[in-house]
Amino acid sequence: MTSSDLWDAETAARYDDEAASMFAPEVLEPALELLASLAGDGPVLELAVGTGRVAVPLRERGLEVSGIELSRPMAERLRAKRSDVPVLVGDMATTRVPGEFSLVYLVFNTLGNLRTQDEQVECFRNAARHLAPGGRFVVEIGVPSLRRLPPGQSAVPFDVSDGHVGFDTYDLVGQQGTSHHLTRCDDGSFRYGVHHYRFVWPEECDLMARLAGLELEHRWSNWRGAPFTHDSEQHVSVWRRPVEKA
């Protein structure tokens, strides 16, 4: 059984509005361009597909897209947008979709939704099981921002705006984080919510990929292909399933 937080119907209903900045063309278009170029003519699979922020516009570009989503309410909202994007409700570390794919992808830090190392390892293995030879697995995830956590400080803010205050607290030994959200409602009150995750380092991702039989092909700091450096706050990494030699 996955340890991921489960998005309920109320959360799913407001998800697109609260994540509106991630739907902005300047954020979304570079991701779509890169994913489409990596997919080529083959079918693609999104793990933790959510309400279809990425899957729907890829489908509109003509790609054959399938998804796996843990939250049934999130999957239902996606189906209401595009009935031709098949979604299986289940755990992205174990759920198997029929067929082989040229691309499997996992975006917007959702690898961290799996809150144990074992589950994250199984997620890489599950991605590899879905890939055709030569297929690619793409992950977009943040680099842990622990340099911003001075000794004795218990929280790191990541957003302070008129409508939202967000900060992270950490268990450094267990690699566990909790995002705390205070969101202003229309009546002026604030709604408090939390999201739990496991943070993971780039080289730990590489080891998980190696255990799944995948090889690192690219690593960038964003979807536009900017170089990944020690100052990068996120990475977009591409691992490839090797083509068996005759």
LUMKOLNU-420446 format. One record per atom (N, C-alpha, C): residue number from 1; z, x, y. Coordinates in steps of 0.001 Angstrom, whole numbers, plus 500000, padded with zeros to 6 digits. Layout:
! residues N
(atom NUM; (Z; X; Y))
...
//
This chain:
! residues 246
(atom 1; (500000; 500855; 498803))
(atom 1; (500000; 500000; 500000))
(atom 1; (500000; 500883; 501238))
(atom 2; (499103; 500594; 502183))
(atom 2; (499025; 501393; 503387))
(atom 2; (500269; 501211; 504265))
(atom 3; (500569; 502268; 505024))
(atom 3; (501689; 502190; 505961))
(atom 3; (501216; 501872; 507373))
(atom 4; (499943; 501527; 507533))
(atom 4; (499383; 501247; 508856))
(atom 4; (500022; 500015; 509484))
(atom 5; (500136; 500028; 510820))
(atom 5; (500467; 498805; 511536))
(atom 5; (499359; 497778; 511277))
(atom 6; (499723; 496518; 511228))
(atom 6; (498753; 495457; 510953))
(atom 6; (498569; 494599; 512208))
(atom 7; (497329; 494544; 512715))
(atom 7; (497029; 493738; 513894))
(atom 7; (497024; 492266; 513504))
(atom 8; (497857; 491456; 514176))
(atom 8; (497926; 490031; 513864))
(atom 8; (496920; 489263; 514724))
(atom 9; (496899; 487933; 514563))
(atom 9; (495908; 487113; 515261))
(atom 9; (496068; 487195; 516772))
(atom 10; (497304; 487213; 517244))
(atom 10; (497536; 487281; 518689))
(atom 10; (497029; 488605; 519262))
(atom 11; (497303; 489704; 518558))
(atom 11; (496838; 491010; 519013))
(atom 11; (495321; 491096; 518962))
(atom 12; (494726; 490569; 517892))
(atom 12; (493272; 490597; 517760))
(atom 12; (492594; 489798; 518871))
(atom 13; (493199; 488692; 519283))
(atom 13; (492596; 487835; 520302))
(atom 13; (492494; 488539; 521652))
(atom 14; (493410; 489433; 521951))
(atom 14; (493372; 490109; 523247))
(atom 14; (492886; 491554; 523152))
(atom 15; (492487; 491977; 521945))
(atom 15; (492145; 493389; 521749))
(atom 15; (490994; 493844; 522646))
(atom 16; (489898; 493088; 522685))
(atom 16; (488737; 493511; 523468))
(atom 16; (489070; 493638; 524946))
(atom 17; (489886; 492713; 525462))
(atom 17; (490258; 492771; 526879))
(atom 17; (491132; 493990; 527159))
(atom 18; (492088; 494245; 526281))
(atom 18; (493007; 495355; 526527))
(atom 18; (492342; 496705; 526311))
(atom 19; (491287; 496736; 525500))
(atom 19; (490552; 497979; 525270))
(atom 19; (489243; 498004; 526056))
(atom 20; (489193; 497263; 527161))
(atom 20; (487939; 497105; 527906))
(atom 20; (487358; 498441; 528349))
(atom 21; (488191; 499406; 528681))
(atom 21; (487683; 500696; 529147))
(atom 21; (486876; 501404; 528066))
(atom 22; (487184; 501134; 526787))
(atom 22; (486460; 501766; 525687))
(atom 22; (485097; 501121; 525446))
(atom 23; (484862; 499948; 526051))
(atom 23; (483569; 499273; 525952))
(atom 23; (482634; 499677; 527098))
(atom 24; (483146; 500414; 528074))
(atom 24; (482337; 500799; 529225))
(atom 24; (481143; 501639; 528771))
(atom 25; (479961; 501415; 529342))
(atom 25; (478766; 502144; 528901))
(atom 25; (478921; 503656; 528914))
(atom 26; (479609; 504197; 529924))
(atom 26; (479756; 505649; 530000))
(atom 26; (480638; 506204; 528882))
(atom 27; (481459; 505347; 528285))
(atom 27; (482291; 505755; 527148))
(atom 27; (481556; 505508; 525835))
(atom 28; (480950; 504337; 525717))
(atom 28; (480391; 503902; 524440))
(atom 28; (479011; 504485; 524152))
(atom 29; (478149; 504565; 525145))
(atom 29; (476763; 504965; 524898))
(atom 29; (476633; 506354; 524265))
(atom 30; (477369; 507376; 524734))
(atom 30; (477245; 508686; 524072))
(atom 30; (477624; 508643; 522597))
(atom 31; (478632; 507840; 522255))
(atom 31; (479028; 507708; 520843))
(atom 31; (477918; 507046; 520039))
(atom 32; (477330; 505999; 520590))
(atom 32; (476243; 505305; 519887))
(atom 32; (475055; 506227; 519680))
(atom 33; (474705; 506996; 520695))
(atom 33; (473556; 507903; 520591))
(atom 33; (473774; 508928; 519489))
(atom 34; (474957; 509533; 519461))
(atom 34; (475215; 510563; 518466))
(atom 34; (475278; 509976; 517062))
(atom 35; (475980; 508858; 516909))
(atom 35; (476090; 508250; 515584))
(atom 35; (474724; 507819; 515058))
(atom 36; (473908; 507241; 515919))
(atom 36; (472573; 506804; 515492))
(atom 36; (471716; 507994; 515080))
(atom 37; (471837; 509101; 515816))
(atom 37; (471034; 510278; 515471))
(atom 37; (471485; 510890; 514153))
(atom 38; (472783; 510855; 513872))
(atom 38; (473294; 511398; 512612))
(atom 38; (472960; 510487; 511430))
(atom 39; (472888; 509192; 511683))
(atom 39; (472607; 508236; 510602))
(atom 39; (471160; 508298; 510149))
(atom 40; (470247; 508590; 511065))
(atom 40; (468827; 508544; 510708))
(atom 40; (468418; 507135; 510319))
(atom 41; (467714; 507011; 509219))
(atom 41; (467253; 505703; 508750))
(atom 41; (468195; 505068; 507723))
(atom 42; (469271; 505751; 507385))
(atom 42; (470135; 505267; 506320))
(atom 42; (471183; 504275; 506791))
(atom 43; (471819; 503567; 505856))
(atom 43; (472903; 502642; 506193))
(atom 43; (474158; 503397; 506600))
(atom 44; (474996; 502737; 507398))
(atom 44; (476222; 503374; 507889))
(atom 44; (477417; 502485; 507586))
(atom 45; (478578; 503122; 507503))
(atom 45; (479835; 502431; 507198))
(atom 45; (480881; 502861; 508211))
(atom 46; (481512; 501878; 508861))
(atom 46; (482618; 502175; 509770))
(atom 46; (483941; 501828; 509105))
(atom 47; (484835; 502804; 509048))
(atom 47; (486199; 502581; 508590))
(atom 47; (487021; 502099; 509779))
(atom 48; (487915; 501125; 509528))
(atom 48; (488700; 500516; 510607))
(atom 48; (487764; 499978; 511686))
(atom 49; (486864; 499093; 511282))
(atom 49; (485781; 498624; 512157))
(atom 49; (486282; 497747; 513286))
(atom 50; (487475; 497161; 513149))
(atom 50; (488053; 496361; 514224))
(atom 50; (487217; 495147; 514564))
(atom 51; (487039; 494902; 515868))
(atom 51; (486253; 493761; 516326))
(atom 51; (484789; 494128; 516558))
(atom 52; (484412; 495357; 516187))
(atom 52; (483008; 495725; 516239))
(atom 52; (482559; 496409; 517516))
(atom 53; (483474; 497051; 518226))
(atom 53; (483104; 497739; 519471))
(atom 53; (481913; 498673; 519268))
(atom 54; (481896; 499409; 518152))
(atom 54; (480811; 500342; 517850))
(atom 54; (479808; 499720; 516883))
(atom 55; (480287; 499011; 515890))
(atom 55; (479401; 498477; 514850))
(atom 55; (478385; 497493; 515398))
(atom 56; (478804; 496610; 516310))
(atom 56; (477886; 495588; 516820))
(atom 56; (476717; 496205; 517593))
(atom 57; (476950; 497098; 518560))
(atom 57; (475784; 497683; 519238))
(atom 57; (474933; 498566; 518345))
(atom 58; (475514; 499190; 517322))
(atom 58; (474685; 499924; 516373))
(atom 58; (473788; 498970; 515599))
(atom 59; (474339; 497826; 515216))
(atom 59; (473526; 496828; 514512))
(atom 59; (472408; 496325; 515425))
(atom 60; (472722; 496155; 516695))
(atom 60; (471715; 495689; 517646))
(atom 60; (470606; 496719; 517832))
(atom 61; (470894; 497971; 517517))
(atom 61; (469873; 499014; 517573))
(atom 61; (469024; 499048; 516303))
(atom 62; (469363; 498201; 515349))
(atom 62; (468573; 498118; 514136))
(atom 62; (469167; 498825; 512941))
(atom 63; (470336; 499451; 513083))
(atom 63; (470958; 500126; 511953))
(atom 63; (471604; 499103; 511021))
(atom 64; (471619; 499426; 509742))
(atom 64; (472304; 498612; 508747))
(atom 64; (473759; 499067; 508698))
(atom 65; (474670; 498224; 509180))
(atom 65; (476068; 498608; 509374))
(atom 65; (476972; 497729; 508520))
(atom 66; (477926; 498361; 507829))
(atom 66; (478996; 497660; 507112))
(atom 66; (480329; 498177; 507628))
(atom 67; (481414; 497462; 507305))
(atom 67; (482721; 497877; 507782))
(atom 67; (483838; 497586; 506802))
(atom 68; (484914; 498317; 506971))
(atom 68; (486185; 498067; 506284))
(atom 68; (487227; 497864; 507365))
(atom 69; (488034; 496824; 507249))
(atom 69; (489047; 496526; 508263))
(atom 69; (490291; 495955; 507592))
(atom 70; (491446; 496507; 507925))
(atom 70; (492706; 496076; 507325))
(atom 70; (493139; 494700; 507819))
(atom 71; (492885; 494414; 509109))
(atom 71; (493349; 493171; 509726))
(atom 71; (492320; 492066; 509565))
(atom 72; (492684; 491009; 508863))
(atom 72; (491762; 489882; 508702))
(atom 72; (491422; 489238; 510050))
(atom 73; (492381; 489027; 510966))
(atom 73; (492016; 488452; 512270))
(atom 73; (491024; 489318; 513044))
(atom 74; (491147; 490644; 512974))
(atom 74; (490182; 491513; 513645))
(atom 74; (488805; 491351; 513003))
(atom 75; (488768; 491304; 511667))
(atom 75; (487492; 491137; 510959))
(atom 75; (486844; 489803; 511305))
(atom 76; (487639; 488760; 511447))
(atom 76; (487095; 487447; 511781))
(atom 76; (486463; 487443; 513165))
(atom 77; (487054; 488179; 514099))
(atom 77; (486469; 488254; 515440))
(atom 77; (485136; 489008; 515403))
(atom 78; (485055; 490020; 514556))
(atom 78; (483784; 490725; 514401))
(atom 78; (482728; 489798; 513799))
(atom 79; (483097; 489072; 512765))
(atom 79; (482139; 488164; 512117))
(atom 79; (481636; 487099; 513080))
(atom 80; (482483; 486688; 514032))
(atom 80; (482056; 485701; 515023))
(atom 80; (481005; 486283; 515968))
(atom 81; (481025; 487608; 516155))
(atom 81; (480038; 488253; 517015))
(atom 81; (478718; 488480; 516283))
(atom 82; (478808; 489020; 515063))
(atom 82; (477607; 489333; 514274))
(atom 82; (477889; 489018; 512821))
(atom 83; (477264; 487972; 512323))
(atom 83; (477466; 487611; 510921))
(atom 83; (476724; 488543; 509974))
(atom 84; (475824; 489372; 510527))
(atom 84; (475048; 490273; 509679))
(atom 84; (475651; 491674; 509609))
(atom 85; (476931; 491805; 509973))
(atom 85; (477675; 493043; 509750))
(atom 85; (478732; 492742; 508689))
(atom 86; (478450; 493010; 507415))
(atom 86; (479423; 492689; 506369))
(atom 86; (480691; 493520; 506500))
(atom 87; (481828; 492858; 506342))
(atom 87; (483127; 493512; 506475))
(atom 87; (483978; 493180; 505259))
(atom 88; (484541; 494200; 504633))
(atom 88; (485533; 494003; 503586))
(atom 88; (486919; 494195; 504189))
(atom 89; (487804; 493236; 503953))
(atom 89; (489176; 493349; 504427))
(atom 89; (489957; 494179; 503424))
(atom 90; (490466; 495319; 503877))
(atom 90; (491205; 496190; 502980))
(atom 90; (491571; 497497; 503647))
(atom 91; (492209; 498347; 502882))
(atom 91; (492711; 499636; 503328))
(atom 91; (491558; 500644; 503328))
(atom 92; (491367; 501350; 504437))
(atom 92; (490240; 502277; 504530))
(atom 92; (490410; 503504; 503639))
(atom 93; (491597; 503723; 503105))
(atom 93; (491808; 504858; 502214))
(atom 93; (491422; 504553; 500770))
(atom 94; (491285; 503265; 500422))
(atom 94; (491049; 502918; 499018))
(atom 94; (489929; 501905; 498803))
(atom 95; (489602; 501084; 499801))
(atom 95; (488617; 500014; 499624))
(atom 95; (487219; 500596; 499447))
(atom 96; (486494; 500106; 498456))
(atom 96; (485165; 500624; 498134))
(atom 96; (484115; 499581; 498464))
(atom 97; (483141; 499980; 499277))
(atom 97; (481994; 499141; 499612))
(atom 97; (480838; 499543; 498701))
(atom 98; (480108; 498590; 498111))
(atom 98; (478987; 498952; 497232))
(atom 98; (477914; 499743; 497972))
(atom 99; (477304; 500662; 497260))
(atom 99; (476182; 501408; 497798))
(atom 99; (476554; 502783; 498303))
(atom 100; (475528; 503518; 498754))
(atom 100; (475704; 504840; 499344))
(atom 100; (475242; 504802; 500789))
(atom 101; (475844; 505648; 501614))
(atom 101; (475607; 505611; 503046))
(atom 101; (475228; 506998; 503551))
(atom 102; (474379; 507006; 504575))
(atom 102; (474022; 508283; 505189))
(atom 102; (475088; 508743; 506170))
(atom 103; (475916; 507780; 506631))
(atom 103; (476949; 508097; 507616))
(atom 103; (478150; 507192; 507406))
(atom 104; (479328; 507798; 507404))
(atom 104; (480605; 507081; 507466))
(atom 104; (481312; 507596; 508706))
(atom 105; (481887; 506706; 509505))
(atom 105; (482538; 507182; 510728))
(atom 105; (483860; 506452; 510974))
(atom 106; (484721; 507133; 511722))
(atom 106; (486081; 506674; 511993))
(atom 106; (486416; 507131; 513407))
(atom 107; (486509; 506187; 514356))
(atom 107; (486579; 506552; 515769))
(atom 107; (487893; 506101; 516411))
(atom 108; (488064; 506524; 517679))
(atom 108; (489150; 506035; 518543))
(atom 108; (490531; 506271; 517916))
(atom 109; (490733; 507458; 517332))
(atom 109; (492045; 507887; 516836))
(atom 109; (492557; 507097; 515633))
(atom 110; (491703; 506332; 514977))
(atom 110; (492210; 505438; 513932))
(atom 110; (492583; 506150; 512638))
(atom 111; (492190; 507412; 512464))
(atom 111; (492715; 508151; 511314))
(atom 111; (494236; 508179; 511352))
(atom 112; (494809; 508258; 512550))
(atom 112; (496264; 508300; 512696))
(atom 112; (496962; 507030; 512276))
(atom 113; (496193; 505917; 512143))
(atom 113; (496821; 504674; 511682))
(atom 113; (497398; 504830; 510280))
(atom 114; (496818; 505741; 509493))
(atom 114; (497372; 506070; 508178))
(atom 114; (498514; 507046; 508404))
(atom 115; (499729; 506649; 508071))
(atom 115; (500908; 507347; 508577))
(atom 115; (501533; 508331; 507593))
(atom 116; (500822; 508623; 506511))
(atom 116; (501263; 509691; 505624))
(atom 116; (500093; 510634; 505385))
(atom 117; (500412; 511876; 505055))
(atom 117; (499359; 512841; 504764))
(atom 117; (498570; 512421; 503535))
(atom 118; (499254; 511900; 502524))
(atom 118; (498566; 511465; 501308))
(atom 118; (497510; 510405; 501621))
(atom 119; (497853; 509437; 502467))
(atom 119; (496891; 508390; 502824))
(atom 119; (495705; 508972; 503583))
(atom 120; (495958; 509909; 504468))
(atom 120; (494858; 510521; 505219))
(atom 120; (493945; 511328; 504297))
(atom 121; (494536; 512040; 503344))
(atom 121; (493722; 512758; 502356))
(atom 121; (492853; 511777; 501584))
(atom 122; (493429; 510655; 501162))
(atom 122; (492660; 509666; 500403))
(atom 122; (491570; 509030; 501261))
(atom 123; (491791; 508937; 502561))
(atom 123; (490763; 508411; 503443))
(atom 123; (489540; 509320; 503440))
(atom 124; (489760; 510632; 503527))
(atom 124; (488636; 511562; 503449))
(atom 124; (487931; 511441; 502103))
(atom 125; (488704; 511324; 501029))
(atom 125; (488092; 511184; 499709))
(atom 125; (487303; 509891; 499596))
(atom 126; (487824; 508827; 500193))
(atom 126; (487119; 507554; 500146))
(atom 126; (485823; 507632; 500952))
(atom 127; (485866; 508288; 502095))
(atom 127; (484643; 508482; 502872))
(atom 127; (483611; 509245; 502051))
(atom 128; (484053; 510319; 501380))
(atom 128; (483136; 511139; 500579))
(atom 128; (482531; 510332; 499439))
(atom 129; (483312; 509427; 498844))
(atom 129; (482800; 508607; 497740))
(atom 129; (481664; 507704; 498194))
(atom 130; (481655; 507348; 499470))
(atom 130; (480629; 506448; 499995))
(atom 130; (479362; 507176; 500436))
(atom 131; (479408; 508492; 500548))
(atom 131; (478295; 509238; 501118))
(atom 131; (477234; 509581; 500084))
(atom 132; (475995; 509400; 500474))
(atom 132; (474889; 509950; 499693))
(atom 132; (474877; 511463; 499869))
(atom 133; (474289; 512208; 498945))
(atom 133; (474169; 513662; 499138))
(atom 133; (473512; 513980; 500478))
(atom 134; (474119; 514878; 501224))
(atom 134; (473646; 515197; 502561))
(atom 134; (474191; 514286; 503642))
(atom 135; (474935; 513238; 503244))
(atom 135; (475510; 512303; 504212))
(atom 135; (476663; 512918; 504975))
(atom 136; (476999; 512294; 506089))
(atom 136; (477992; 512855; 507000))
(atom 136; (479165; 511910; 507235))
(atom 137; (480335; 512511; 507448))
(atom 137; (481554; 511791; 507831))
(atom 137; (481947; 512271; 509217))
(atom 138; (482070; 511335; 510160))
(atom 138; (482385; 511648; 511557))
(atom 138; (483749; 511062; 511910))
(atom 139; (484595; 511890; 512527))
(atom 139; (485914; 511448; 512967))
(atom 139; (486092; 511821; 514438))
(atom 140; (486525; 510843; 515228))
(atom 140; (486931; 511079; 516614))
(atom 140; (488439; 510897; 516685))
(atom 141; (489155; 511933; 517093))
(atom 141; (490614; 511838; 517143))
(atom 141; (491163; 512831; 518154))
(atom 142; (492294; 512496; 518734))
(atom 142; (492915; 513351; 519730))
(atom 142; (493581; 514571; 519113))
(atom 143; (493642; 515633; 519899))
(atom 143; (494431; 516803; 519544))
(atom 143; (495853; 516538; 520012))
(atom 144; (496864; 516708; 519151))
(atom 144; (498240; 516413; 519565))
(atom 144; (498595; 517110; 520875))
(atom 145; (499122; 516319; 521821))
(atom 145; (499381; 516816; 523176))
(atom 145; (500796; 517363; 523306))
(atom 146; (501203; 518172; 522340))
(atom 146; (502595; 518623; 522312))
(atom 146; (502893; 519658; 523391))
(atom 147; (501866; 520293; 523953))
(atom 147; (502115; 521239; 525029))
(atom 147; (502659; 520542; 526273))
(atom 148; (502457; 519230; 526351))
(atom 148; (502972; 518470; 527486))
(atom 148; (504394; 517965; 527241))
(atom 149; (505008; 518374; 526138))
(atom 149; (506349; 517918; 525785))
(atom 149; (507324; 519079; 525978))
(atom 150; (507924; 519224; 527174))
(atom 150; (508855; 520332; 527415))
(atom 150; (510113; 520184; 526564))
(atom 151; (510813; 521292; 526297))
(atom 151; (512072; 521211; 525544))
(atom 151; (513042; 520230; 526189))
(atom 152; (513586; 519354; 525361))
(atom 152; (514544; 518374; 525840))
(atom 152; (513939; 517066; 526304))
(atom 153; (512605; 517026; 526493))
(atom 153; (511950; 515789; 526901))
(atom 153; (511581; 514978; 525668))
(atom 154; (511814; 513676; 525725))
(atom 154; (511615; 512845; 524541))
(atom 154; (510334; 512036; 524573))
(atom 155; (509620; 512020; 525712))
(atom 155; (508434; 511176; 525813))
(atom 155; (507386; 511837; 526698))
(atom 156; (506120; 511500; 526425))
(atom 156; (504996; 511990; 527218))
(atom 156; (504173; 510787; 527680))
(atom 157; (504037; 510566; 528998))
(atom 157; (503205; 509448; 529463))
(atom 157; (501726; 509759; 529292))
(atom 158; (500947; 508747; 528899))
(atom 158; (499502; 508927; 528819))
(atom 158; (498754; 507961; 529721))
(atom 159; (499430; 506953; 530276))
(atom 159; (498789; 506063; 531239))
(atom 159; (499858; 505435; 532122))
(atom 160; (499686; 505564; 533433))
(atom 160; (500561; 504902; 534402))
(atom 160; (499645; 504265; 535438))
(atom 161; (499427; 502969; 535314))
(atom 161; (498535; 502245; 536207))
(atom 161; (499179; 500923; 536606))
(atom 162; (498493; 500163; 537463))
(atom 162; (499075; 498919; 537961))
(atom 162; (499371; 497925; 536836))
(atom 163; (498488; 497884; 535845))
(atom 163; (498649; 496879; 534801))
(atom 163; (499240; 497374; 533507))
(atom 164; (499488; 498687; 533417))
(atom 164; (499908; 499227; 532124))
(atom 164; (500650; 500548; 532307))
(atom 165; (501720; 500708; 531537))
(atom 165; (502418; 501980; 531412))
(atom 165; (502494; 502314; 529927))
(atom 166; (501992; 503488; 529573))
(atom 166; (502019; 503902; 528178))
(atom 166; (502611; 505290; 528028))
(atom 167; (503446; 505467; 527003))
(atom 167; (504001; 506789; 526733))
(atom 167; (504214; 506956; 525237))
(atom 168; (504156; 508211; 524792))
(atom 168; (504329; 508551; 523382))
(atom 168; (505668; 509234; 523164))
(atom 169; (506306; 508899; 522042))
(atom 169; (507460; 509644; 521561))
(atom 169; (507104; 510244; 520202))
(atom 170; (507737; 511375; 519853))
(atom 170; (507304; 512144; 518696))
(atom 170; (508452; 512502; 517756))
(atom 171; (508114; 512515; 516473))
(atom 171; (508884; 513206; 515444))
(atom 171; (508046; 514423; 515073))
(atom 172; (508410; 515584; 515621))
(atom 172; (507568; 516764; 515482))
(atom 172; (507525; 517275; 514049))
(atom 173; (508622; 517159; 513320))
(atom 173; (508655; 517666; 511959))
(atom 173; (507840; 516782; 511028))
(atom 174; (507985; 515475; 511157))
(atom 174; (507271; 514544; 510293))
(atom 174; (505870; 514213; 510757))
(atom 175; (505433; 514802; 511887))
(atom 175; (504115; 514529; 512470))
(atom 175; (503914; 513038; 512704))
(atom 176; (504945; 512390; 513222))
(atom 176; (504879; 510967; 513513))
(atom 176; (504962; 510747; 515019))
(atom 177; (504154; 509813; 515498))
(atom 177; (504195; 509447; 516902))
(atom 177; (504305; 507944; 517055))
(atom 178; (504848; 507527; 518182))
(atom 178; (504917; 506111; 518520))
(atom 178; (504418; 505940; 519941))
(atom 179; (503376; 505117; 520108))
(atom 179; (502888; 504775; 521437))
(atom 179; (503599; 503510; 521909))
(atom 180; (504192; 503598; 523089))
(atom 180; (504898; 502468; 523685))
(atom 180; (504053; 501937; 524843))
(atom 181; (503863; 500619; 524870))
(atom 181; (502999; 500002; 525883))
(atom 181; (503774; 498918; 526640))
(atom 182; (503780; 499036; 527953))
(atom 182; (504265; 497971; 528828))
(atom 182; (503056; 497445; 529588))
(atom 183; (502660; 496197; 529304))
(atom 183; (501444; 495623; 529871))
(atom 183; (501804; 494440; 530754))
(atom 184; (501294; 494451; 531991))
(atom 184; (501580; 493366; 532928))
(atom 184; (500791; 492112; 532533))
(atom 185; (501466; 490991; 532427))
(atom 185; (500837; 489708; 532115))
(atom 185; (500419; 489004; 533408))
(atom 186; (499629; 487944; 533281))
(atom 186; (499131; 487228; 534453))
(atom 186; (500245; 486649; 535307))
(atom 187; (501388; 486300; 534692))
(atom 187; (502489; 485711; 535452))
(atom 187; (503396; 486759; 536081))
(atom 188; (503029; 488031; 535946))
(atom 188; (503825; 489104; 536549))
(atom 188; (504854; 489726; 535620))
(atom 189; (505094; 489087; 534484))
(atom 189; (506020; 489666; 533518))
(atom 189; (505332; 490784; 532746))
(atom 190; (506121; 491510; 531948))
(atom 190; (505564; 492592; 531153))
(atom 190; (505761; 492313; 529669))
(atom 191; (504744; 492652; 528889))
(atom 191; (504814; 492555; 527440))
(atom 191; (504963; 493960; 526872))
(atom 192; (505926; 494110; 525951))
(atom 192; (506178; 495420; 525338))
(atom 192; (505617; 495435; 523923))
(atom 193; (504891; 496493; 523602))
(atom 193; (504353; 496648; 522255))
(atom 193; (504390; 498097; 521831))
(atom 194; (504384; 498333; 520524))
(atom 194; (504404; 499695; 520001))
(atom 194; (503316; 499852; 518946))
(atom 195; (502854; 501079; 518809))
(atom 195; (501890; 501425; 517769))
(atom 195; (502317; 502749; 517153))
(atom 196; (502429; 502780; 515824))
(atom 196; (502883; 503965; 515112))
(atom 196; (501688; 504712; 514527))
(atom 197; (501759; 506014; 514506))
(atom 197; (500650; 506808; 513990))
(atom 197; (501148; 508168; 513492))
(atom 198; (500311; 508817; 512707))
(atom 198; (500569; 510202; 512285))
(atom 198; (499567; 511100; 512982))
(atom 199; (500072; 512078; 513763))
(atom 199; (499136; 512986; 514413))
(atom 199; (498757; 514106; 513453))
(atom 200; (497526; 514591; 513635))
(atom 200; (496946; 515529; 512678))
(atom 200; (496151; 516568; 513460))
(atom 201; (496208; 517810; 513011))
(atom 201; (495543; 518910; 513688))
(atom 201; (494115; 519078; 513174))
(atom 202; (493221; 519633; 513992))
(atom 202; (491832; 519802; 513550))
(atom 202; (491696; 520562; 512233))
(atom 203; (492429; 521654; 512069))
(atom 203; (492286; 522428; 510835))
(atom 203; (492898; 521699; 509637))
(atom 204; (493865; 520823; 509880))
(atom 204; (494377; 519990; 508793))
(atom 204; (493296; 519003; 508353))
(atom 205; (492530; 518477; 509319))
(atom 205; (491390; 517623; 508973))
(atom 205; (490374; 518393; 508134))
(atom 206; (490139; 519661; 508496))
(atom 206; (489190; 520474; 507727))
(atom 206; (489655; 520649; 506288))
(atom 207; (490958; 520832; 506097))
(atom 207; (491481; 520983; 504736))
(atom 207; (491329; 519679; 503955))
(atom 208; (491604; 518552; 504607))
(atom 208; (491409; 517262; 503947))
(atom 208; (489952; 517077; 503551))
(atom 209; (489041; 517476; 504447))
(atom 209; (487622; 517381; 504135))
(atom 209; (487260; 518261; 502947))
(atom 210; (487801; 519467; 502923))
(atom 210; (487504; 520385; 501819))
(atom 210; (487998; 519809; 500497))
(atom 211; (489181; 519189; 500510))
(atom 211; (489700; 518567; 499290))
(atom 211; (488784; 517440; 498809))
(atom 212; (488062; 516824; 499758))
(atom 212; (487142; 515739; 499412))
(atom 212; (485741; 516247; 499093))
(atom 213; (485548; 517558; 499122))
(atom 213; (484241; 518118; 498805))
(atom 213; (483268; 518116; 499962))
(atom 214; (483781; 518041; 501201))
(atom 214; (482938; 518011; 502386))
(atom 214; (483023; 519335; 503135))
(atom 215; (481968; 519647; 503879))
(atom 215; (481891; 520901; 504626))
(atom 215; (481738; 520617; 506110))
(atom 216; (482491; 521354; 506936))
(atom 216; (482389; 521175; 508382))
(atom 216; (481005; 521587; 508869))
(atom 217; (480371; 520686; 509619))
(atom 217; (479048; 520962; 510166))
(atom 217; (479089; 521154; 511688))
(atom 218; (479842; 520288; 512389))
(atom 218; (479947; 520380; 513850))
(atom 218; (481354; 519993; 514281))
(atom 219; (481770; 520556; 515420))
(atom 219; (482983; 520066; 516094))
(atom 219; (482766; 520202; 517594))
(atom 220; (482894; 519072; 518297))
(atom 220; (482760; 519045; 519747))
(atom 220; (484016; 518441; 520357))
(atom 221; (484130; 518571; 521671))
(atom 221; (485288; 517999; 522356))
(atom 221; (485024; 516576; 522839))
(atom 222; (483763; 516126; 522763))
(atom 222; (483442; 514739; 523116))
(atom 222; (482111; 514359; 522482))
(atom 223; (481708; 513118; 522711))
(atom 223; (480487; 512605; 522097))
(atom 223; (479220; 513202; 522710))
(atom 224; (479358; 513829; 523862))
(atom 224; (478194; 514446; 524507))
(atom 224; (477928; 515859; 524003))
(atom 225; (478752; 516346; 523095))
(atom 225; (478534; 517661; 522517))
(atom 225; (479117; 518809; 523305))
(atom 226; (480094; 518548; 524171))
(atom 226; (480742; 519632; 524900))
(atom 226; (481488; 520540; 523924))
(atom 227; (481525; 521847; 524189))
(atom 227; (482179; 522772; 523258))
(atom 227; (483656; 522432; 523054))
(atom 228; (484110; 522639; 521836))
(atom 228; (485522; 522442; 521511))
(atom 228; (486261; 523750; 521788))
(atom 229; (487317; 523681; 522613))
(atom 229; (488094; 524863; 522983))
(atom 229; (489581; 524587; 522793))
(atom 230; (490395; 525620; 523076))
(atom 230; (491841; 525453; 522920))
(atom 230; (492418; 524481; 523957))
(atom 231; (491625; 524133; 524990))
(atom 231; (492083; 523173; 525994))
(atom 231; (491617; 521747; 525711))
(atom 232; (490811; 521551; 524676))
(atom 232; (490271; 520214; 524381))
(atom 232; (491387; 519260; 523974))
(atom 233; (491318; 518044; 524469))
(atom 233; (492337; 517034; 524169))
(atom 233; (491918; 516104; 523037))
(atom 234; (490679; 516213; 522569))
(atom 234; (490223; 515453; 521419))
(atom 234; (489097; 516229; 520758))
(atom 235; (488717; 515797; 519567))
(atom 235; (487546; 516386; 518935))
(atom 235; (486750; 515309; 518215))
(atom 236; (485452; 515524; 518207))
(atom 236; (484521; 514749; 517400))
(atom 236; (483990; 515715; 516358))
(atom 237; (484375; 515494; 515098))
(atom 237; (484039; 516433; 514030))
(atom 237; (483117; 515771; 513018))
(atom 238; (482197; 516577; 512492))
(atom 238; (481212; 516102; 511517))
(atom 238; (481318; 516971; 510270))
(atom 239; (481607; 516329; 509138))
(atom 239; (481607; 517018; 507845))
(atom 239; (480466; 516443; 507011))
(atom 240; (479893; 517277; 506166))
(atom 240; (478726; 516850; 505394))
(atom 240; (478971; 517013; 503905))
(atom 241; (478488; 516037; 503143))
(atom 241; (478509; 516153; 501693))
(atom 241; (477336; 517051; 501282))
(atom 242; (477604; 518137; 500603))
(atom 242; (476508; 519056; 500248))
(atom 242; (475479; 518383; 499347))
(atom 243; (474261; 518848; 499482))
(atom 243; (473186; 518412; 498595))
(atom 243; (473216; 519320; 497367))
(atom 244; (473295; 518715; 496203))
(atom 244; (473368; 519517; 494972))
(atom 244; (472064; 520283; 494757))
(atom 245; (472218; 521556; 494414))
(atom 245; (471056; 522393; 494180))
(atom 245; (470476; 522138; 492780))
(atom 246; (469180; 522148; 492703))
(atom 246; (468503; 521890; 491426))
(atom 246; (468729; 523063; 490462))
//
